[in-house]
Structure formats: C-alpha cells, structure tokens
C-alpha cells in the first residue's frame, strides 16, 4: 500500500493566525460597547467606513501584486481597521476614516510586503498621519451623551460624519486629557479642574468606562493566552509608577495615576496596540522593556509634549527600537554559559 | 521515589498521548516473516561489505556484513535462512533513496548460532566488554542508533552518572513502557553492566509519570533484588522530556555544553531498551537481532507492541496487527513529532524503528495553509532549548548566516514544538534543517579555504625562504670569488 507523506512534526495544534486576529478583534467588543453607550453610535459608522476601506484597499493591492485574495479572510485588515476606527473621534468626517484606513493598509502594511513584514503598527501609523495632517478634526471628540447640549440622534450623526456640517461643531469638545493639559498649563490646580462636568471621580466621564471596557477585553485575551503578559503589565506598570511619582511630588499639578490609566488610549494601547506582535519586540525580556518604555513615553508626551495623547507616537517610536531590543535581549540558550 | 526531579523542563508541550491505543494488547513475538531485509548503509553513509553471498545459508545471529575499515557494529541475520540476493531497495529513510540491501528468505527453523560459555562480565576488562557490545551490534534503541560500545567509552572524561532514559515522551509510542513491564530485570542488569563498564556508582532511571505500570514493575524489580546505586526518578510527562539533553537537565540540572556530549559533564545516557540489549549481548552473547516495535494509530485494526526481528518488512507487521483500517492515510516511522513519513510499507524495521504509526485523519490533521510569520513568539515559549525560532526563521529566510550562528541555530534539537504551535503553520523544523545544512556547508568551505590559504601562505614563505637562501648563497659565492679576483671598479652612471 502507498501512503501520503508529510514533514515532521506531523501533529498540529488547531491554533491559527486568522483565529488569533479574530479573537483580538472580538475582544474589542466591551470597549466598543462602552464607547457606544457614552459617545453615541458614531463609532459604528467609523468602524464600518474603516473596515470597508481597509478591505477594499487590501484587495486592490493584492490584485496589483497579482497575489491570492486569501489574506482578505485572515482578519488582519479588519483588526487594523477596527483599532483605527476606535482611535479616531466618533464624529470625525467620513474622509478621515477613509484616508486613515487606506493609508494604514497601503503604506503601513502592503508596501512593506503585507502581513508580518511591517515595521510599524499600521493603525498607529495612520493615526499619527491623520493627527499631524488634520489636527482640528482629530482632536474634537464627541461629548459624553450625558453632557450633550443637544440630543444627537442617528440622523444628526449621519449628517455630521457624511455631510460634515458646521452646525455640529459646537457639539464636539476637547477630550478630558486634552482639557486637563490645557488647564494645567493655565495654572489651574487639579482640584479645581476636576470640578468640571466632563470629569468623573476617577478620570474623564465616559472615558473611564471605555478604558475599563478595553481592559476587560484585554484581560480576556491574556487569560486565553492570546497575548503575553509582558507588554501590557510593563506598559501600565511604568505609566503608573511615573505618574505616581509626579503626583506624590506635586499633587496639585499632576493628575493621578488612575487618571492616566483610564484616560485617552491607555487601555486600548496597552492590550491591543502595543501587543501587536509584528511590530513589537519578540523576546520575553525585550517585551518587558518595550512595554515599560512605551509607558514612560506616554507619560512624558502627555505631560510635557505638544499632543493631547501619546499612545500612537510612543508605540511608533518603540517600533523603531524593537529590532535593537530583540538583538540585545536574546534568552540564554541551553548549554551556553550562564 | 519521593525525591523531586532537579528542575522542570523549560518550554515543552503537553501533548495528547494516545498511548492506551497500543498498550491495551499484550506484548507478543511477531510471526516470522518470509523475507528479511538488511540495508547495508551504516552510520555516516558508508556501506558495510557483505560477508555472505547469494545462495548461502545463514543462522540467526550470524554476521552478514561489516564495515571494511572502521570498527563499526556489524549486521547480523535475525533468523536462519538462505541469502536470496543483494540488491537495491528503498531505504527506510526520509530521503526515499535506494541502496544495497541483503535479502534473506527465512526457512522457518529460526536456528541460532551456537553460543560459547563466557565468564562473568566483571572478570572481563572494560575494553573487552566494549568490543563485545560493538560485535553484538548494540546500538542506541531510542532512535538515534549511535553505537553503544562507543558511547560507553568516555575517553579521558570523568563520568559519574549513568542515566537510563525511560521518558518515552512522544505520543503513541509504548515500546519502552512495554519492555519495562515485561523485562525490568534485563534492563536493570544491563544498567549494572553499563555502570561497571563506565565505573560509575550512580544510575538514575528517568521515567515519565504517565507510565504507572512500567514504574511499578521497575519498583518491584528494584525491591526484589539488590541493585545498588540505581534510583528511579519520575519526571512530569511533558514533551520532549525524553530528549537526551532535556532529560539530563531535568534529572541533574546540568546542561550539555553547546557542541559537546553528555560525557563532558560526567554523564552517559542510554535508552532502557539499549540497556536490555546490553544485558543480552554480554550475558547470553546474543547479538541485537530484535527489538520491541509499537504498531499503532487509527489506521491499524489491532494496535500493539511486537518483539520484532530487525529486517522485518513493515507490511508484515501491520498485517499481523489486523491490517489497515479504511482510515489509514499516512505511515510514519517513529512518533508523530519527530518520526518521518514514508510512502511504502515494504520497508524493513531497523534498530532505530521504535514505532510504526499508521495514522488516520483523526490522528494527524492535514497540514494547513502556511501564512506569514507574525512574530507572536509562541514558538519561543515552547522551545526547550531557549531559542528564538521566530528570529531563526527570519534570518534563515534572509540567509543571514552570521545571525543564525549568533542565535545558536545548532542548539536546535528539532523536537518540533515550535512548528506544532505556530499559528501560521510554518514548517519551522524543515527551515532549520535546511539552514543547518547550508551553514554546515559554509563552515566546511570556510575550513577548506582556510586550509588552502594556510598551505598557500606556507608555500609562499617557503619559496621566499628558498629565494633568499639562494641569493644568500650566490652572494657568498660571489664574495668568495671577489676575494680571489682583482677588485672590479664600478663607475657611477653619471
């Protein structure tokens, strides 16, 4: 009798990259739900715009490269698009999402050779480009629904995103992270600033729930071993330590560690963005250093830099460092001197 | 038995074992096949030279071929019969190449070579015992098939511990398990002989904790007779605990230095099956002509362990095991992690064949589609050698040899853990083998080039030296002449 042959190991694990990508995408749901609840359905439209654009762009490039269209099914473009959609303001005009998603796939991913070859996190690359190019649209966030001066229905949101009308400009406002920084810069103390309605006891209204939502999804990923513990814990740990140090040193001038942890893109960054394996460091020690340095950079840029949030820039800067980190943090190999 | 192993295996995988499949039927002697096949190829690619010719009758245990120049273990007939021919046959090797094999038609008498009585082994010199082991064709039965006679000759190295490997960590395989259940004393006696040859006081038998019957059998045997210095140590069942380097690390905390052998750190490691063969070779002068082979998988009707003559065609064994089921898809010699798949079941069982796995679809899935590496690091997490397979893969693809060496490619034991957990299903083991091959070639070329350069340089300097000495001689001659002739005055050119 004749038999088919195969190369060892002949056993498989049933675990696959598309499955991993899909799980990470689905783990965004708690954060997405919180965002929906607090900032209205704008985010759903952004999600749709980003995913459709990303898949379209991926298909276009694959056709141009005369490659199989199978990567469309690997969930990686959908994940990139989702991360971008959750990072841009829910009421940003439609072309922000479209430009960003197209840029992420074309320049962030496919020009480098597609999945696995990109040195930068594509979603964050696109975010940074959008922030630098369109600062006005990118820094005006929807207010938490509870604080909205006018009741924004589906139709209003559609109008705002698709036919960007100035009428809604009054509706959007700066994020708590942004306004905290501006006001601290004006010499107001933390205590006074936090009287403002956009703040909750812990952080910004709405923002803290969204961050807790992403944390929940992230912890689920960690429990199922879909992401390692090193990057998120090092990121959050260094951010906590640094902000704690400054807060203890001058409590009136620096926000609390909790404010940092539950504001802006902290949790999305720690569990979903910094953990992108392609662009992160790949050794266990390297990942600890990588995460810790991102945390430090986030604090430094938020506190002393010119931008309201810092996750994208910190991640991109550390993407640059990752190959060097990998080189210097090789684990000891069996049989080599200790 | 209460003691803990020295340390847990770093990395590794908990695999589904499927061991009950073959362990549920009793061990038995495989029926005598009509034909026995003995490939002439020995270790290192050299062929043994036949000492028999077509038409000659041979007895069981008779030498039928031996290496022409080197002192390697010879080949023995595993039953009596007539040499039919010496012809090219497919080798039981992943390359599927052909080479010369001796084919014997058995006569059913199974007549063995008469044995001469021997003195007790302790009265013989260690060299004699080692020579006997080589002459009896004893090889490592764990899979690597390294001649035991060489392995128990550590030279100037000081060895203090013998380790017997009973950590049968590959799924499906139960041949060592079955051996320990049926012949514990042979294994322990073999250990005593090996300890004597090595002059060591201590022997540790490392056994995986999912082999309770084998464990009990060994414990009872150890209690029944005084085997001084032998200790049984359970280790957690985790693939690849049975790797030689890994078992040494788990049991003693010592690591075999990169590029070295266990004897460098005072350890010699042998498979339990080998210890049994050592006992039979020294005590009964019996050459290694049979071994226990696990025939298993969902592609076979009656999976079980067989005491099998070396040279038995696989098809004969599978037929004795009830034949193939409809599920039979792949034929693997060895285990599902490190064994190799062959397409033909006429191949013979060799001393290295511990298992014949006839896999059905439920045993082994189709190899899925390969995707790009996303550097997730799942591979590094399970690597028992502490390597970064994702980096090795990257550098291998870029053919960056300097980085490959720096990332210790040669420390890879090819256990397949990284390959199995890879979510992108990249055939990492194959990549690493290819990279190792390229690197070895490069190293050899470099050595050759270095050698040539040294020769060239020494030739150059020799020539220079000759020239200089010649010039010196001429000068001296001229000087001598000048002394005798009137001085010639040179006018300056200007």
Interface residues (C-beta under 8 A of the other chain):
Chain A: X1 X2 X3 X4 X5 X6 X7 X8 X9 X10 X11 X12 X13 X14 X15 X16 X17 X18 X19 X20 X70 X74 X114 X115 X116 X117 X228 X277 X278 X280 X282 X283 X284 X287 X326 X330 X331 X332 X333 X334 X335 X336
Chain B: X15 X171 X245 X249 X255 X256 X257 X258 X259 X260 X315 X324 X328 X329 X330 X331 X332 X336 X337 X338 X339 X340 X341 X342 X343 X344 X345 X359 X364 X365 X367 X368 X369 X371 X372 X373 X374 X375 X376 X377 X378 X380 X384 X385 X386 X387 X388 X390 X391 X407 X408 X411 X416 X417 X419 X420 X421 X423 X424 X425 X427 X429 X430
